[in-house]
Amino acid sequence: MLTRGRSSGCFDNVGGIKRVYLFRYERYPIFQLSGLQDGELTDFPPVNYFAYDIQGGSFTEGIVNDENGVKFEQTLTFTLTKQDRDTTAELDRIQKSDVRFVVVFNNGDMKMGGCVNGAKLIDYNIDSGSSKASLNGYKLTFTAVEEYSAPIIRKMNPIDPDAGFLLLEDGNFVLQENYYYIKLENN
């Protein structure tokens, strides 16, 4: 049943993504994901996550309506510039497991993808380009299929440990295969 309309007077609407947070997927009971069904995640179990400053990011979400009901397909694509051994090794580990992601849009809004079922890194290209001005980096695509639309997150400005989020990534930490964190030496 329809409950209201919408006008289009938003002048603060800015597209694109400026940052992505990734963290390891763990299955949680739905009651631990407070607000998910209302579209705004207000509480989440404690997690350690990693920040990625990106270029050319986009997040899309569409519905699939079939005999099994409605599902939300979420796709996150972004580019990481500059190739290096540590990033390549980290991406190799990420593609072998499920993750959740938080996207930070250029207007400051945030949404979580893969919230209940997790997301997979399904496309991962290392590009060296054909000229000095070409991309030297990584093009990544993550997908998730969820029962609920990607929830908005309001308690991560910049990150709120009381909401269950703890930022570990400052560019100097790497998640190891056994999920222990090590600090990298500065070059």
ZAPA-751753 format. One record per residue (C-alpha): residue number from 1; residue in three letters; x, y, z. Coordinates in Angstrom, 3 decimals. Example, Ala and Ser with C-alpha at 12.3 -4.5 7.8 and 13.67 -1.06 7.14 Angstrom:
BEGIN
+------+------+----------+----------+----------+
! resi ! resn !     east !    north !       up !
+------+------+----------+----------+----------+
!    1 !  ALA !   12.300 !   -4.500 !    7.800 !
!    2 !  SER !   13.670 !   -1.060 !    7.140 !
+------+------+----------+----------+----------+
This chain:
BEGIN
+------+------+----------+----------+----------+
! resi ! resn !     east !    north !       up !
+------+------+----------+----------+----------+
!    1 !  MET !    0.000 !    0.000 !    0.000 !
!    2 !  LEU !    1.356 !    3.414 !   -0.927 !
!    3 !  THR !    1.809 !    5.809 !    1.979 !
!    4 !  ARG !    3.360 !    8.952 !    0.457 !
!    5 !  GLY !    4.916 !   10.627 !   -2.582 !
!    6 !  ARG !    8.222 !   12.398 !   -3.062 !
!    7 !  SER !    9.320 !   15.721 !   -4.507 !
!    8 !  SER !   12.673 !   16.246 !   -6.199 !
!    9 !  GLY !   14.072 !   19.393 !   -4.590 !
!   10 !  CYS !   17.381 !   18.005 !   -3.332 !
!   11 !  PHE !   20.312 !   20.260 !   -4.198 !
!   12 !  ASP !   22.752 !   18.436 !   -1.897 !
!   13 !  ASN !   22.549 !   15.191 !   -3.848 !
!   14 !  VAL !   26.042 !   14.143 !   -4.967 !
!   15 !  GLY !   26.833 !   10.860 !   -6.694 !
!   16 !  GLY !   29.820 !    8.582 !   -6.300 !
!   17 !  ILE !   31.722 !    6.934 !   -3.476 !
!   18 !  LYS !   34.775 !    8.284 !   -1.678 !
!   19 !  ARG !   35.632 !    5.413 !    0.682 !
!   20 !  VAL !   34.880 !    1.741 !    1.248 !
!   21 !  TYR !   35.194 !   -0.227 !    4.477 !
!   22 !  LEU !   35.619 !   -4.016 !    4.242 !
!   23 !  PHE !   35.359 !   -6.529 !    7.048 !
!   24 !  ARG !   35.193 !  -10.273 !    7.393 !
!   25 !  TYR !   31.761 !  -11.854 !    7.132 !
!   26 !  GLU !   30.473 !  -13.727 !   10.145 !
!   27 !  ARG !   26.925 !  -15.052 !   10.422 !
!   28 !  TYR !   24.901 !  -13.273 !   13.111 !
!   29 !  PRO !   21.326 !  -13.875 !   14.262 !
!   30 !  ILE !   19.042 !  -11.315 !   12.632 !
!   31 !  PHE !   18.097 !   -9.820 !   16.022 !
!   32 !  GLN !   21.715 !   -8.633 !   16.452 !
!   33 !  LEU !   21.371 !   -6.418 !   13.367 !
!   34 !  SER !   19.159 !   -3.748 !   14.941 !
!   35 !  GLY !   17.174 !   -1.640 !   12.488 !
!   36 !  LEU !   17.964 !   -3.760 !    9.424 !
!   37 !  GLN !   14.313 !   -4.415 !    8.613 !
!   38 !  ASP !   13.550 !   -0.676 !    8.902 !
!   39 !  GLY !   16.388 !    0.261 !    6.513 !
!   40 !  GLU !   18.660 !    1.968 !    9.064 !
!   41 !  LEU !   21.219 !   -0.121 !   10.923 !
!   42 !  THR !   21.448 !    1.227 !   14.479 !
!   43 !  ASP !   23.476 !   -1.513 !   16.166 !
!   44 !  PHE !   25.864 !   -4.197 !   14.977 !
!   45 !  PRO !   28.021 !   -6.835 !   16.726 !
!   46 !  PRO !   31.620 !   -5.694 !   17.348 !
!   47 !  VAL !   33.828 !   -5.967 !   14.244 !
!   48 !  ASN !   37.241 !   -4.839 !   13.100 !
!   49 !  TYR !   37.189 !   -3.316 !    9.633 !
!   50 !  PHE !   39.571 !   -1.844 !    7.092 !
!   51 !  ALA !   39.329 !    1.468 !    5.211 !
!   52 !  TYR !   40.070 !    1.826 !    1.506 !
!   53 !  ASP !   40.318 !    5.219 !   -0.180 !
!   54 !  ILE !   39.091 !    4.588 !   -3.689 !
!   55 !  GLN !   38.570 !    6.108 !   -7.105 !
!   56 !  GLY !   35.679 !    5.623 !   -9.470 !
!   57 !  GLY !   33.407 !    3.803 !   -7.045 !
!   58 !  SER !   29.759 !    2.968 !   -7.566 !
!   59 !  PHE !   27.133 !    1.053 !   -5.623 !
!   60 !  THR !   23.984 !   -0.257 !   -7.285 !
!   61 !  GLU !   21.088 !   -2.218 !   -5.899 !
!   62 !  GLY !   18.220 !   -3.809 !   -7.771 !
!   63 !  ILE !   15.452 !   -6.246 !   -6.988 !
!   64 !  VAL !   14.822 !   -9.710 !   -8.358 !
!   65 !  ASN !   11.194 !  -10.750 !   -7.960 !
!   66 !  ASP !   10.572 !  -14.421 !   -8.688 !
!   67 !  GLU !    8.750 !  -17.459 !   -7.261 !
!   68 !  ASN !   11.073 !  -17.342 !   -4.223 !
!   69 !  GLY !   10.077 !  -13.758 !   -3.370 !
!   70 !  VAL !   11.984 !  -10.501 !   -3.600 !
!   71 !  LYS !   15.763 !  -10.385 !   -3.244 !
!   72 !  PHE !   18.065 !   -7.383 !   -3.430 !
!   73 !  GLU !   21.142 !   -7.702 !   -5.653 !
!   74 !  GLN !   23.914 !   -5.350 !   -4.550 !
!   75 !  THR !   26.977 !   -4.525 !   -6.637 !
!   76 !  LEU !   29.974 !   -2.495 !   -5.503 !
!   77 !  THR !   32.703 !   -1.553 !   -7.979 !
!   78 !  PHE !   35.764 !    0.579 !   -7.314 !
!   79 !  THR !   39.360 !    1.189 !   -8.263 !
!   80 !  LEU !   42.417 !    1.145 !   -6.031 !
!   81 !  THR !   45.371 !    3.007 !   -7.508 !
!   82 !  LYS !   49.003 !    1.879 !   -7.415 !
!   83 !  GLN !   49.933 !   -1.777 !   -7.464 !
!   84 !  ASP !   52.017 !   -3.258 !   -4.670 !
!   85 !  ARG !   52.814 !   -6.685 !   -3.266 !
!   86 !  ASP !   50.889 !   -6.232 !    0.004 !
!   87 !  THR !   47.662 !   -5.093 !   -1.681 !
!   88 !  THR !   47.830 !   -7.936 !   -4.210 !
!   89 !  ALA !   48.318 !  -10.472 !   -1.388 !
!   90 !  GLU !   45.441 !   -8.948 !    0.583 !
!   91 !  LEU !   43.105 !   -9.062 !   -2.428 !
!   92 !  ASP !   44.044 !  -12.694 !   -3.015 !
!   93 !  ARG !   42.899 !  -13.451 !    0.548 !
!   94 !  ILE !   39.710 !  -11.402 !    0.201 !
!   95 !  GLN !   38.624 !  -13.263 !   -2.942 !
!   96 !  LYS !   38.789 !  -16.557 !   -1.024 !
!   97 !  SER !   36.283 !  -15.511 !    1.642 !
!   98 !  ASP !   33.048 !  -13.608 !    2.176 !
!   99 !  VAL !   33.040 !  -10.019 !    3.410 !
!  100 !  ARG !   30.669 !   -7.237 !    4.322 !
!  101 !  PHE !   31.210 !   -3.722 !    3.044 !
!  102 !  VAL !   30.232 !   -0.196 !    3.976 !
!  103 !  VAL !   30.209 !    2.436 !    1.257 !
!  104 !  VAL !   30.673 !    6.114 !    2.100 !
!  105 !  PHE !   29.048 !    8.242 !   -0.575 !
!  106 !  ASN !   30.448 !   11.634 !   -1.555 !
!  107 !  ASN !   27.567 !   13.333 !    0.289 !
!  108 !  GLY !   28.555 !   11.556 !    3.554 !
!  109 !  ASP !   25.757 !    8.965 !    3.599 !
!  110 !  MET !   26.733 !    5.349 !    4.311 !
!  111 !  LYS !   25.203 !    1.970 !    3.464 !
!  112 !  MET !   26.182 !   -1.599 !    4.297 !
!  113 !  GLY !   26.217 !   -4.294 !    1.629 !
!  114 !  GLY !   26.189 !   -8.028 !    2.269 !
!  115 !  CYS !   24.742 !   -7.339 !    5.707 !
!  116 !  VAL !   23.034 !  -10.717 !    6.286 !
!  117 !  ASN !   24.480 !  -13.096 !    3.673 !
!  118 !  GLY !   27.879 !  -11.543 !    2.966 !
!  119 !  ALA !   29.424 !  -10.401 !   -0.305 !
!  120 !  LYS !   31.945 !  -11.958 !   -2.689 !
!  121 !  LEU !   34.739 !  -10.402 !   -4.688 !
!  122 !  ILE !   33.649 !  -11.657 !   -8.113 !
!  123 !  ASP !   35.819 !   -9.576 !  -10.444 !
!  124 !  TYR !   39.368 !   -8.531 !   -9.729 !
!  125 !  ASN !   41.609 !   -7.051 !  -12.426 !
!  126 !  ILE !   45.141 !   -5.743 !  -12.084 !
!  127 !  ASP !   45.711 !   -3.075 !  -14.716 !
!  128 !  SER !   49.028 !   -1.506 !  -15.708 !
!  129 !  GLY !   47.640 !    0.531 !  -18.578 !
!  130 !  SER !   49.273 !    1.377 !  -21.879 !
!  131 !  SER !   50.654 !    4.842 !  -21.101 !
!  132 !  LYS !   51.961 !    6.928 !  -18.207 !
!  133 !  ALA !   48.502 !    8.450 !  -17.712 !
!  134 !  SER !   46.759 !    5.052 !  -17.603 !
!  135 !  LEU !   45.546 !    3.313 !  -14.461 !
!  136 !  ASN !   48.160 !    1.447 !  -12.472 !
!  137 !  GLY !   46.026 !   -0.387 !   -9.932 !
!  138 !  TYR !   43.133 !   -2.701 !   -9.241 !
!  139 !  LYS !   39.538 !   -2.779 !  -10.462 !
!  140 !  LEU !   37.264 !   -4.671 !   -8.063 !
!  141 !  THR !   33.637 !   -5.808 !   -8.125 !
!  142 !  PHE !   31.790 !   -7.230 !   -5.123 !
!  143 !  THR !   28.259 !   -8.651 !   -5.234 !
!  144 !  ALA !   25.733 !   -9.673 !   -2.616 !
!  145 !  VAL !   22.183 !  -11.034 !   -2.679 !
!  146 !  GLU !   20.133 !  -10.019 !    0.356 !
!  147 !  GLU !   16.618 !  -10.351 !    1.708 !
!  148 !  TYR !   16.659 !   -6.697 !    2.787 !
!  149 !  SER !   17.767 !   -3.546 !    1.029 !
!  150 !  ALA !   21.215 !   -2.251 !    2.015 !
!  151 !  PRO !   20.654 !   -0.398 !    5.301 !
!  152 !  ILE !   21.767 !    3.156 !    5.948 !
!  153 !  ILE !   24.328 !    3.547 !    8.735 !
!  154 !  ARG !   24.411 !    6.719 !   10.777 !
!  155 !  LYS !   26.715 !    5.778 !   13.682 !
!  156 !  MET !   30.034 !    5.607 !   11.816 !
!  157 !  ASN !   31.030 !    9.277 !   11.730 !
!  158 !  PRO !   33.943 !    8.815 !   11.504 !
!  159 !  ILE !   33.561 !    5.484 !   13.284 !
!  160 !  ASP !   31.655 !    4.842 !   16.477 !
!  161 !  PRO !   33.058 !    2.000 !   18.625 !
!  162 !  ASP !   29.824 !    2.103 !   20.668 !
!  163 !  ALA !   27.952 !    0.949 !   17.556 !
!  164 !  GLY !   30.232 !   -2.074 !   17.223 !
!  165 !  PHE !   32.700 !   -0.749 !   14.635 !
!  166 !  LEU !   36.440 !   -0.495 !   15.289 !
!  167 !  LEU !   38.706 !    0.900 !   12.568 !
!  168 !  LEU !   42.001 !   -0.997 !   12.369 !
!  169 !  GLU !   43.141 !    0.020 !    8.906 !
!  170 !  ASP !   45.272 !    3.121 !    8.632 !
!  171 !  GLY !   47.193 !    1.914 !    5.616 !
!  172 !  ASN !   49.688 !    0.046 !    7.790 !
!  173 !  PHE !   47.738 !   -3.049 !    8.863 !
!  174 !  VAL !   47.054 !   -6.223 !    6.932 !
!  175 !  LEU !   44.571 !   -8.962 !    7.768 !
!  176 !  GLN !   46.410 !  -12.268 !    7.748 !
!  177 !  GLU !   44.910 !  -15.582 !    6.643 !
!  178 !  ASN !   44.434 !  -16.646 !   10.270 !
!  179 !  TYR !   42.642 !  -13.312 !   10.973 !
!  180 !  TYR !   45.394 !  -11.921 !   13.190 !
!  181 !  TYR !   46.479 !   -8.378 !   12.464 !
!  182 !  ILE !   50.072 !   -7.340 !   11.952 !
!  183 !  LYS !   51.549 !   -3.886 !   11.648 !
!  184 !  LEU !   53.622 !   -3.283 !    8.565 !
!  185 !  GLU !   56.864 !   -1.363 !    8.812 !
!  186 !  ASN !   56.867 !    2.038 !    7.108 !
!  187 !  ASN !   59.019 !    2.184 !    3.986 !
+------+------+----------+----------+----------+
